[in-house]
Amino acid sequence: MKNIENKISTTDIAGKLAKYFLHSPLTPVLAVFILALGYLALVVTPREENPQISISGGTVIVAMPGATPKEIENVIVNPLERKLKEIKGIEHIYGIAMKNVGVVNVMYYIGQDREKSNFKLYDKVMQNMDKMPKGAMKPIIKPFDIDIDIPIVTVAFYPKSKKVTNIVMYKTIRNFQQKINSIKNVAKTTLKGVHKEQFNIFINLYKLRGYHISLGQVVSALKSLSYDAPDIKDRTKKGKLVIFGIKNAIENINDVKNIIIAQYMGSPIYLKDIATVKDGINFQDKRSAYISFKNKENKWTTNIKQVTLTISKLKGTNAVFVANDIKKELKKYKKELNKKGIGYIITRNYGKRANAAVNELVMHLLISIIIIAVVLIFVLGWRESLIVTFAVPAIFSITIFIDYMTGQSINRITLFALILSLGLLVDAAIIVIENIHRHLHSHDSIDKDMDEILIEATDEIGAPTNIATFAIILTMIPMAFVGQMMGQFMKPIPENVPIALIASLVVAYIFTPYLSRLLLKKPKMHHHEHHFDKDKINGDRK
């Protein structure tokens, strides 16, 4: 066989690949390896419902105590807006002037690199620090971080009975929040609708005036005892640190009541002398969250106060895996929550939605492959159909693995791009198998070896197939230059279709001839016709 293969001349990469892999023991190993690699990539590649859109921007906050909104507008907001307009790539600038503070929001064009945009914003503000008015405080620069600001999981915690207080709710959920923060790839957690524990002090202004005490004195006295300030001394001979300090002076409501505010006529004035102190929650925070849901008896429970825990993931990580890890942690903590009379409902699970969207499109992809296989049976035959059908999962395996290696995610647009290109992906394999079929049924095939037919048939269509494929790839390139939201949303199409088309060429040139050698045979009809013609010629001569 090797001697026959060496005699066959090839002019295109198609023939060279067919010739090399036709009898190579690595060919079936390569096929299994590609399919296994594709399956692994399909499992581990981050799954999202939609592709991530690169949005960058930030906020600059400058405080100037004592300034009026008009002063803030003239000396902070307007000059800052003019300077920030010098940054390339900014689409919108919004300035807000309030009493004591000015805020300028910056929004870049969609698609701008977020890290570079944040650096440019910070650099421009720092360059103009010398132009800040007297009395202005150091600017606070807060970049937008849309990758972690949008939660993938939200959990609503609610009391199962009226005995569960806000304080118990807060402490219990706060402990669970700490456990969630330790989960791998969890980026940010926040609590919405929570009311924290605090000592509420209601000052009697008439008593305050009677003792000649100002409100500022009360605040200063409270602040001075609300911190623990240890004093660290030198090391001992044993290399240990000796720390002298006081225990936090405020532990319960009586400690608060017995804080000395001032002295009046030689006697100490306690906080309880001028105010009423209660142990409660931060009731001045008017924000609350409520939930309505169906209970086990399928009856609606409405307007129950709840606390929502929002959880975000790190950019580029798998939303499905992170969401599943959160659910596992919830199950571990469920006993403790029930013990304290707290229930929970997962109100948002982006990982579940993303997984369902991806699985649905994968199912449609499989249905499309089956339809193509059935159609090809009637056109080419079941053996030829089987050979072409193998090319599709192999091509997808290569494409999805490259997506994983380049940091892309599997989402609805990625799979839509693959479904869109499905008809194009089988072109190369169909062209190769059709030309092999034509060569096998040609009149001179009886004089040729099977290997020679396969290699020559593949090599013959190499050049036109390559040109046709690259022409299709060129039609996809302009989509990569579409800007704004549409460009970001449709980005997976020009990224994935060209990769899939190139992979279709490689798969067609390597595996189609190999599988044809295993499944196809030269028709016997040629052999009989050849001998019949030869006998007829000899009879005529006689």
N, C-alpha and C positions, 0 to 999 in steps of 0.2 A: 504494500500500500504506500509506503513512504517513497519508493522509487517512482510510482505513478504520480504522487503529489508533487514531487520535485520537478517532474517534467511539465507540469501544468504552469503556464505563465499567467501572472496576474498583473493588472495595470492600475487597479484602484485599491484603496484601503479596505473596501468591502470584500474583495477577493482575498486579500492578504489575511484579514481576520477569519474569514471562512476556512481558508487553507490551514491556518495555524490551529484553530480550535476544533476542526472536524473530527480528529481522532485523539485529541488530547484528553488524558484522564482527568484533567482539571476542569473540564467543561461542566460535567454534572455537579461537581463540588462547588463550582462558581455559581451555578443556578440555585442550589440549595442555600448557599451563603447569602446571595442577594435577597432571596425571599425571607430568610430568617432576619437579615439586617433590616429589611423593610418592616417586618412585623414588630421588631424591637423598637424601631424608630416611631412607629405608630403608637406604641404604648407609652413611651417616655417623653415624646415631644410635647411641650406645653400646649394645652388645649384651651381655646378661647371661643366665645360665640362670634365675636367680630375681631378684625385685626386691630392692634393697638395703633392709635393715631398720635403722632408726635406733636404735642401742644406745649408751648413754652411761654413763660411770662413771669411777672413778679410784682411785688408791692414794695414801695418805699414809704416808710412812715417816719416823719420828722416831728418831734414834739417841741413846742415853744410855750412854756407855762406863762399864763397871763395875757397871751395875745388873743385878739378878737379874730373871728373868721375872716374879716376883710384884710387884716394885717397878715394873717396866714396865707391868704390868696396872693397878696402882692409880693411878699418877701420870701416865701417858700415854694408854694405850688407852681406859680407861673414861671419863675426862674428854673425850677427843676424840670418842668415840662419842656422848656426850650433846650436844655442841655441833653435830655434823654432822646429828643428827636434827632440828635446827631448820630445815634446808634443805628447801624444798618440792619434792616430786617424787621423793624418795629412796624406793626400795622396800626395799632390804636394806643392812645394814651388817655387815661381818664384821671382828672385831678379832683380831689374833694378837700374843701377847706372847712374846718370845724373849729370850735373854740379850743385853744391850746394845742391843736395838732393838725397837721396836713398829711394827706394820703394821696399818693400818685400810683395808679395801677398801670402796668405796661403789658401789652399783649403782642407777641411776635406773630409773624405769618406762620400758618400751619406748615409743618415740615422742617422748620428751623431746628437745629441741634439744641437740645435743652441745656446741656452743660455749658456749651459755648455761649448761649444766650444769657445764662445766669452770670457767667464770668464777665461778659460785656456790661451787664447792668451794674454789677458791683464795682467794676473798674471805673465806669463813668461817674458814679456817685462819689467814689473816693478821690477821683481827680479834682473834684470841685468842692471839696470840704472847706477850702479857704474862702469860698464865696457864701458860706452859710452866715446868716445874720447873727449878731450878738444875742445871746440868750437862748439860741436854738440848741437842742440836745443832739447827741450823735445819732445819725439816721439808722433806722432798723430796716434791713433789706430781707424780705421774705420771698424767695422764688416759689412759683407754683410747682407742685409735684403731683401731676395728675395720675402718675403711675401707681401711687400709693394712697391718694386721696379718695379714690373710688373703692368702696368696700366690695369684697366678693362674697362675704357672709355677714348677715346681720341676725342677731339672736335677741328676741324680746323676752325679758324675765318679768314675771308678774306674781303678786302675792296670791296664794290660794285661799287665804282667809284675812279678815280685817285685823287679826292679832299681829300680823307681820308688819313691823314698823318700817319707815323709810330708812332708818339707820341700819337695821338688820339687813335690809335689801342692799344698801350701798356696800356694807362691809363684806357681805357674802359674794356679791358680784365682783367687787374689787379684787378679792382673793382669786376668783376664777380668771379674771383678766390677766393677772400675773402668770397663771399657768399657760394661758393662750399665748402670751408674749414669748414663752420659751419654745414654742413649736417652730420647727424649721421652716424657713421661707415666709413666716408671718412678719409683715413690715410694720404695721401700725394698728393700734386698737384705741377706740374712743368709746365713752359712755354718753348716751343721749337720754335726757329726761331724768337724770339722777339728781337727788337732793342729798348733799353731804351733811354730816354731823357737825354742829357748831354750838357754841354757847351764845345765846342771844341776850344782849344787854339792853334794857330799856331804861334810859337815863331820865330822871326827874329834873327838868330844867329849873324848877323853883327851888329844889334843895341845892342844886348846883350853884345857883346864884346866892343862896343863903350862906354857903360855906366859902364864897368868893373863889370858886374853882372854875377854870376854863375847860372847855371841851378838849382842847389840845393837851392839857395835863392828864386827862383821863386816858387819851389815846397813847401818850408817851409811857404812862405807867403800865398799860396793858402790853405794849410792845416790849418793854424791858424785861418782862418775865415770861415771854412766850417762846424763848429760845434756850437751848442748852449750850453753854459756852465752856467747854473743857479747857484746862490749862495744861499743856504738855511740857514736862520738865526734861532734863537731860537723861541719857541712858544710865542704867546702873552698871555695876561691875559684871553682872551676869548677862548684859546686853539686852535688858528689858526696858520698856518705856513705862514711866510712871506718870499717870494722868490724874490730875486733881480737878474735880468739877462738881457741879451741883445737879441733882436730879431735876428734870423738868418740873418747874414749880406749879404748872397747871395740869392737874390730872382729873379733877372732878369739879362739880358745880360749887362745892364749898371753898375750894382753892380760889376760884374766880371771885366769889363773894368777899373773901378775906384779903384781896389785894389792896394794899395801902396806896391811896391816890395822892394824898397830901396831909398836911398837918394844919389843925385849926385850934388856935389858943392852947398850944402845947399838947394836944391830943391827936392821935392818928385818925384820919378819915378813911374808912373802908369803902370799897365799891358798893357793898350792900347798904351803906348809909345813904347813898345818892341814887341808886338804881335798883331795878328788879332784874334778877338774873335767872334765866330759864335754860334748861338743857333741851335742845331741839335741833332743827334742821335749818339750812339756809333758805328760809321762806322768802327772802327778798328776790330770789331767782324765780321768776314767774313761769319759766318754761317747764312744761310737763308733757309727757307722752302718754297716750291711751291706746288700748288695743281691744278689738272685738274679735271673737272667735267662736267656733262651735265646740261644745264640750263632748264628752264621751256619749252622752245621751242625744247627741245631734241637735242640741238646743243652743241658741246664740247667747253668749255671754258678752255684754257690751260695756264699753267705757270703763275698763279696768286700767288703773294706773300701772305703767310698766317702765322698765329701763331697758334701752336697746344698746347692746354691745355690737359695735361695728368692727370688722376685721378686714384688713387689706393685705395683699401679698406683695412680695418683691417682684420687680419687673423681670419678665422672661422666665418665671417659674410656672409650674403646671397648676392651674386653678383647680383642677379635679383632685389632685393629690393633697393640696393644702386644705381644701374643703373637707375631704374625707378625714384628714388628721384632726381637724376641729371637731367633727362629729364624734370621733372616737374619744376625744377629751371630754366632750359633753356627757357621753355615756358613763365615763369614769366618775364624773362629778355629780351624777344624777341623784345618787343616794343622799349625799350631803344636802343637795338642794331640797329634796323631798322632806328631809328631816327638819329643815328650817321653814318649811311651808312655802317654798318658792317653786313655781313651774316655769317652763320655757317653751317657746315656739321659734323654730327657724323661719324667719320671715323672708329671707333672701338667701339663695344658694346659687351663686353664679357658676360654681364648678359643676353642679348638676345640670344646669341649663346648657353650659358649654359642651359637656359630655353628650347630652342628648342630641344637640344640634350636629355634632361631629358624627355620632353613631348613625343618625338618620341619613346624612349625606353619604357615609360609607356604604350603607345599605343600598342607596340609590345607585352608587357606583358599581356595586356588585350586580345589581339588576341590569344595568347598562352593559356590563361585560357579558352577561348571559344572553342578552338580546343579540349582541354582535356575534357571539358564538353560534346561535341558532340560525341567524341569517347566512353566515358563512357556510354552514353545512349544506344549504340548498345551492349555494353559488359555486363553492370549491369542492366540497366533500367533507366528511367528518374528520378524516385525518388532518387535512389541511386546516380545517377550522380549529382543531385542537392545538396545532402548532402556533397559529396566530393568536389564539386566546391566551396562551402562556405568556406571550410578550407583554400583555397589559399589566398583570400584577408585578412582573419584573421591572417594568418601566416605572410604575408607581413606587415600588420599593426604593429604587435609586433616587427618585425625586424627593420622597419624604425624608430619606436619610440625609440628603444634602441640605434640606430645610433645617433638620435638627442640628447639623454641624455648623450651619451659618446663623444659628440663633433665631430662626423663624418659628412661628407657632402654627398649629393646625387649627384653622377656623373655617367659617362658612365660605369666605372668599377664596381661600386656598383650595378647598375641595371643589368649589364651583369652577375654579380655573382648570382643575384636572378633568372634571366632567365635560367642560367646554372643549378641551383639547382631545377628548377620548377618540373622536373620529379621526383626528390627525395622527394620533399615536400609532394606530394600527396600519397606517398607510405603508410605512416602510416594510413591515412584515408581510403585508398582503402583496406588495410589489415583488418581493423576493420569492415568496411561495408561488405566486402566479408565473413568474419567469422560470422557476424550477419545474413547475407543472408543464409548461410549454416545451421546455427542453426534453423532458422525459417522453413526451408524445411526438417529438419530431422524428423524421424518417432516418436520420443518421445516429439516433441514440443507441441503436443496436451495436454500433461499432465503438461505443465509448463506455468507459467504466463509470460506475455510479458516482464515485468521488469526483471524477472529472466533470461530470454534468453539473453537480452541485456547486462546485467552485466556479466554473465558467458562468453559470447562470447568475450567481451572486455578483461576480465581478462585472458582468455585463451591464447591470442596472445601477452600479455603484455611483458613477458620476452624475447621471440625471437625478437620482434620488437625493444625493447630497445637495445638489443645487436647489431642488424643489423645497427641501426641508429648510435650508438656510434662507430661502426667499420668504417662507412663512414666518421664520424667526424675526426677520427684518420688519415684518408688518406689526409685530408686537412691541418693538423697541419704542415707537412714539408714545405708547401708553405710560412708559416710565417717566416721561417728562411732563405729565399732567400735574398741575399744582393744586394747592389748597386741599380742602377736605376730600374732594373726589379723587384726587391723585393719591392721597394717603390710603383711602379706603380700597381703591382698586390696585394698589401696589403689588399684591401677591400674584396678579395675573401675568404681568411682564417678567416677574421673578421666577415663576414656576413653569410656565408654558415652554420657554426656550430650553430649560433644563430637561423637561420631559421629552421634547422633540429630539434633542441630541442623544438622550438615553435610548430613544426608540430606534435610532440608527444603529447604535452599538449592539443592542439586543437583537435586532433583526439580522445583522451580519454575523453574529456569533452563534445564536441559538437556532435560528431558522434552518440553516444548512445541517446543523448537528441533528436536530429533531427529524428533519426530512430523511436523513440517512437511516434513522431508526424506524420510522413509520411508513415511509413511501417506498415503492418498488417500481422498477421499470415495467410498463405494461407488456404482456406476452404477445399482444397483437402485432407488435413491430417485428418480432422474431418470425412469426408465421408469414407475414406479408413479404418479408425479405426473401425467405426460401421459396415462396410461391413465385415471386418475380424471377428468381434465379432459374428455377425449373422451366418456367415458360420460355426464357431466353434460350436455354439449351435445346429445348424442343424445336424452336424456330430454326435454330442453326442446323439441326438434323434434317 
